[in-house]
């Protein structure tokens, strides 16, 4: 069974940075694409970034050039480095596995990111 545990969320001022981590159960990263989605209050969940088993990446247009998704297979961990944060980046960020866009098989519980203006 795939388990995903996020960490690293918090409160940051606009223009600041945060790094989210997602600890996955063993071997998950070797077999599944991994990703990050987010959900702002009153809005639908939206795709943020994805990294395939090959390490190929893709991003939502709204975060391109500011966010970077990486993974460490040895540590079974996926990261989302978020720079130049904006208030509209505020939301609950979910680590996900095995899927694409907004359709994923496995979900973490989420971590809150709040960007103040």
Secondary structure, DSSP 8 states (H G I E B T S, - for coil): ---EEEE--EEEETT--EEEEEEE-TTHHHHS-EEEEEE-TTS--EEEEEE-TT--EEE-TTTTTTEEEEEEGGGTEEEEEE-S--GGG-EEEEEEEEEETTEEEEE---EEEEEE-
